[in-house]
């Protein structure tokens, strides 16, 4: 969280996903939750790491910090 200044903390959320490669369908991504702090994300990972599926893929957890009311995907996309 070093790149975020403390004045933006009240406007920042932390999103946690779990992603694993699936041979049949490609990436299997799950939105786990949205949290107020990195510590809450770490607590969620600790809780879920013991659960079926998650414990078999412990490296699949991914999180990121997002500012509220800010666009995060601004370049558009292409359909193939």
N, C-alpha and C positions, 0 to 999 in steps of 0.2 A: 504494500500500500504506500510505499515511499513516494510515488509520483503524484499522489493526491494530497493537496494541502488540507489542513484540519478544518478550514472554513467550509469545504465542500462535503464533509462527512455526513451532514444531515441531509444532503441531497444525493447521496450515493447509496446504491444497493449492490449486493453481491449475489450473483446468480450462479447456482450450482447445477451442473449437468453430469450425467454419467454416459459415456460413449464407449461402445465396444464394437469391434468388427464382427459382422455376421456373414458367414459364407453364402447364405441364401439371399439375403436382402441388402447386403452392404453394411454401412454403419447403422447401428441400433443406438439411437440417442434418446435419453430420458431427461426431462426437466425435473430435477429433484426439488428445488425450491428457491426462494428469493429471501435473502437474509440482510440484517442490518449491519453486520460486521464480519470481518474475516474470521474472527474467533468463533462466531456462530456457524460459519461454513465448516471450520475445522471440527467443531462438535458434531455437526451432521455427518461428516465423513466418518468420524469415529463410531458413531451409532450404526450407520449403514454398512460399514465394512464387515460387520459380523453377520449380515443377513444373506440368505441364499441368493446366488447370482452375483451380488456385489462382492462377496468374499472370494469368488472365483475370478474376478476381474478387478483387483484392487487398484490398478493403475488407470482405470477409466474415468476417475473423477476429474472434472475440469471446472474451474470457476473464473469469474471475471467481475471487475467492478464497472458499474454503469451509472452515469449521472442521470437523474430523473429529468424528464421533459427535454431530452436531447436525442436527436436522431443518431442511430449507430450504424445504419446501413444506408449510405447516401449515394453510392455509385450506380445503383440500378442492378439489373441482372439480365442474363440471356437465357432463353429457353432453347434446349437442344432437341 
